[in-house]
Amino acid sequence: MDIDIDNLKRWIGTTVVASDRVTPGPPTALAATLDRERIYIAGEALPPPWHWLFFLSMGTLADAGPDGHPKRGGFLPPVPLPRRMWAGSRMTFFSPLRVGDEVERVSRILDVTSKEGRSGALVFVKVRHEISRGDVRLLTDDHDIVYRGLPPPLEPSAAAKAAPTDHAFEREIRPDPVLLFRYSALTFNSHRIHYDHPYVTKVEGYPGLIVHGPLIATLLLDLVLRQSPRTVIRSFEFRAAKPLFDTAPFFVCGRPENGGRVALWAKNAEGELCMDAVAVTDGLG
């Protein structure tokens, strides 16, 4: 497929502004989804990266594309490739969101690039989100979105990288459809790869429902906070390496390093690296 990258680059600089109120319902529901019994009340700080519960895009069903996402060509460029994945993020946290906050998010397209991959063209879109409360900057979040075509039939999978084995703490996650449904509902994510088994297997060619990248990232930071509930997370970045599916358990793992850094990763049941991440904290207690 020919990609008119010059046309797609016209979206660079596109900016949208959204406002929201941090209400207690979504974080209380996410806590329950993560097997935490917690009711959030006014004034309480949310853990990172729970800002993903807010500023949700609520397009009408008529505006949904065949993959369940909104049709392309609005804020995001109309990339003519069927697979769209959240490849990673880089976040800096200045001050927490608190229940009751009136907040604003400014989103801007920073870059659009393309290259040839093993199975054809790849298009990368970088988006920066900045969230503030009045004049107080709360966080920045740079998203990397990748678009790709469907793999040719019988194409061999890329060689997987083995995950580290020197974790200091680890948690097993069983990604059943209930977990994936709850997270999709909480984030108003209608991408069919997370809940529509016939679609994800027969149209996109995956072996099962795909675990949301942001959910895996949330579980990685939740792992840190389970080890040290009072720690303050200053920054966090992650990179998706291989999809995880609802067909088998996976593991979130961590290892403290110098300077308050915590190496984090997710691995599948075969020990393959599926997400690589690092958090910078004020030190684990």
C-alpha positions in Angstrom: 0.0 0.0 0.0 1.3 3.4 -1.0 1.5 5.9 2.0 1.3 9.6 1.2 3.5 10.6 4.1 3.6 14.2 3.0 -0.1 14.4 3.3 -0.1 12.8 6.7 2.6 15.2 7.9 0.1 18.0 7.4 -1.4 16.9 10.8 1.8 17.8 12.6 0.9 20.7 15.0 -2.8 19.8 15.1 -4.0 20.7 18.6 -7.1 20.0 20.6 -8.1 21.1 24.1 -10.4 19.2 26.4 -11.7 19.8 29.9 -12.8 17.3 32.5 -13.6 16.9 36.2 -11.9 14.2 38.3 -14.8 12.3 39.7 -14.5 9.4 42.2 -16.4 6.8 40.2 -13.7 5.8 37.6 -10.8 5.5 40.1 -12.9 3.5 42.5 -13.9 1.2 39.6 -10.3 0.8 38.4 -9.2 0.0 42.0 -11.8 -2.8 42.1 -10.6 -4.0 38.6 -7.0 -4.2 40.0 -8.3 -6.2 43.0 -8.0 -3.3 45.4 -10.8 -2.5 47.8 -10.7 1.3 47.8 -13.3 4.0 47.6 -12.0 7.4 46.4 -13.3 10.6 48.0 -13.0 14.3 47.4 -9.4 15.6 47.7 -7.7 12.2 47.3 -4.8 11.9 44.9 -4.9 9.4 42.1 -1.9 7.0 41.4 -0.2 7.4 38.0 -1.1 6.7 35.2 -4.8 6.9 36.2 -5.2 10.1 34.2 -6.1 7.7 31.4 -9.5 7.4 33.0 -10.4 10.9 32.0 -10.7 13.1 28.9 -12.3 10.1 27.1 -13.2 10.4 23.4 -17.0 9.7 23.2 -17.7 9.7 19.5 -21.1 8.4 18.3 -21.5 4.8 16.9 -22.0 6.4 13.5 -18.4 7.8 13.7 -16.8 4.4 14.6 -14.6 2.7 12.0 -14.6 -1.0 11.2 -12.0 -1.7 14.0 -14.2 0.0 16.6 -12.0 3.1 16.9 -13.3 6.5 15.7 -13.0 6.9 11.9 -9.7 8.4 10.9 -9.0 11.9 9.7 -10.0 14.0 12.8 -7.3 14.8 15.3 -5.2 11.8 14.3 -4.1 11.6 10.7 -6.0 9.2 8.3 -3.3 6.5 8.1 -4.6 3.9 5.6 -3.3 0.9 7.5 -5.6 -1.5 9.4 -3.7 -2.3 12.6 -3.3 0.5 15.2 -1.4 -0.1 18.4 -0.3 2.1 21.3 3.5 1.4 21.2 4.6 3.3 24.3 4.6 6.4 26.3 6.9 8.7 28.3 5.4 10.5 31.3 6.6 13.1 33.8 4.5 13.7 36.9 4.7 17.1 38.6 1.6 17.0 40.9 -1.1 14.4 41.3 -4.7 14.6 40.0 -7.1 14.8 42.9 -10.7 13.8 43.1 -12.7 17.0 42.5 -10.1 18.7 40.3 -11.2 20.7 37.3 -8.5 19.8 34.7 -7.6 20.7 31.2 -5.7 18.6 28.6 -3.9 20.1 25.6 -3.1 17.4 23.0 -0.8 18.1 20.0 0.6 16.0 17.1 4.4 16.3 17.4 5.5 14.1 14.5 4.4 11.7 11.8 7.0 9.4 10.3 7.1 6.2 8.2 9.5 3.3 7.5 9.4 -0.2 6.0 9.1 -3.1 8.4 9.3 -6.8 7.9 5.6 -7.0 6.7 5.4 -3.6 4.9 4.9 0.0 5.7 4.8 1.3 9.3 3.6 4.8 10.2 4.4 6.3 13.6 2.5 9.2 15.1 3.8 11.0 18.2 1.2 12.8 20.4 1.9 15.0 23.4 -0.7 15.4 26.1 -0.2 18.1 28.8 -2.6 18.1 31.8 -3.0 21.1 34.1 -5.3 22.4 36.9 -5.5 26.1 36.3 -2.0 27.4 36.2 -0.6 24.3 37.8 1.0 21.8 35.5 0.2 18.2 36.6 1.8 16.0 34.0 3.0 15.5 30.5 2.4 12.2 28.5 3.9 11.5 25.1 2.2 8.7 23.2 3.7 6.7 20.4 1.1 5.2 18.1 2.1 2.8 15.4 0.0 1.8 12.3 0.8 -1.3 10.3 -0.7 -3.6 7.7 -1.9 -7.1 8.2 0.8 -9.7 8.0 0.9 -11.9 4.9 -0.4 -15.5 5.4 2.2 -17.9 6.8 4.6 -15.1 7.6 6.9 -16.3 10.5 6.7 -14.3 13.7 9.6 -12.1 14.6 12.1 -13.6 17.0 11.1 -12.8 20.6 13.5 -11.4 23.2 13.8 -13.2 26.5 12.7 -11.3 29.5 15.1 -10.7 32.4 15.1 -13.3 35.1 16.5 -11.2 38.0 13.3 -9.7 39.2 13.0 -8.7 42.9 9.2 -8.8 42.8 6.7 -10.4 40.5 2.9 -10.7 40.2 0.9 -13.2 38.0 -2.0 -11.7 36.0 -4.7 -13.8 34.4 -6.1 -11.6 31.6 -9.6 -13.1 31.2 -12.3 -11.3 29.1 -13.9 -9.8 32.2 -10.7 -7.9 33.0 -10.4 -6.7 29.4 -14.0 -5.7 29.3 -13.8 -3.7 32.5 -10.7 -1.8 31.3 -12.3 -1.2 27.9 -15.4 0.2 29.6 -13.5 2.4 32.1 -11.5 4.0 29.3 -14.3 4.0 26.7 -12.1 2.0 24.4 -14.2 0.4 21.7 -11.2 -1.1 19.8 -12.5 -4.6 18.9 -9.2 -6.4 19.4 -9.8 -6.2 23.2 -13.3 -7.8 23.3 -14.4 -9.2 19.9 -12.9 -12.7 19.6 -14.1 -13.4 16.0 -12.9 -10.0 14.8 -9.4 -10.2 16.4 -8.8 -13.8 15.3 -10.4 -13.8 11.9 -9.9 -10.3 10.6 -6.6 -9.2 12.3 -5.2 -12.7 12.6 -4.3 -12.7 16.3 -4.6 -15.9 18.5 -6.8 -14.3 21.1 -8.1 -11.0 22.7 -5.2 -8.5 23.1 -4.4 -7.1 26.5 -4.5 -3.3 26.4 -1.0 -1.8 26.4 -2.1 0.9 28.9 -3.6 -1.8 31.2 -0.2 -3.6 31.2 1.5 -0.2 32.0 -1.0 0.4 34.8 -0.3 -3.0 36.3 3.5 -2.3 36.2 3.1 0.9 38.2 0.6 -0.8 40.5 3.2 -3.4 41.2 5.6 -0.7 42.4 2.9 0.8 44.6 2.1 -2.7 46.1 5.7 -2.9 47.1 6.0 0.6 48.5 2.5 2.3 48.8 3.9 5.7 49.9 6.5 6.1 47.2 6.1 9.0 44.8 6.6 8.2 41.1 8.3 11.1 39.3 8.4 9.7 35.7 7.5 6.5 33.8 8.1 5.3 30.4 7.3 2.0 28.7 7.7 0.4 25.3 5.6 -2.5 24.0 7.6 -5.4 22.6 5.2 -8.2 22.0 1.4 -8.5 22.4 -0.2 -10.3 25.3 -3.4 -12.3 24.9 -6.2 -13.7 27.0 -5.0 -17.2 26.2 -2.5 -17.6 29.0 -1.4 -15.8 32.2 1.4 -13.2 32.1 3.7 -11.7 34.7 4.6 -8.1 35.7 8.0 -7.9 37.2 10.3 -5.3 38.9 13.8 -4.7 40.2 15.0 -1.6 42.1 18.1 0.2 40.7 20.2 3.1 41.8 18.9 6.7 42.0 15.3 5.7 42.7 14.9 3.9 39.4 12.8 0.8 39.1 13.3 -1.5 36.1 9.9 -3.0 35.1 8.8 -5.5 32.5 6.0 -7.8 31.5 6.6 -11.3 30.2 4.3 -14.0 28.8 4.0 -17.5 30.0 7.0 -18.5 27.8 9.3 -15.9 29.4 9.3 -13.6 26.4 9.6 -9.9 26.9 6.3 -8.2 26.1 6.7 -4.7 27.7 9.9 -2.9 28.9 9.5 0.0 31.3 11.3 2.1 33.9 9.9 4.3 36.7 11.8 6.9 38.5 10.7 7.3 42.1 11.7 9.2 45.3 12.9 5.8 46.6 11.2 2.6 47.6 10.5 2.4 51.3 
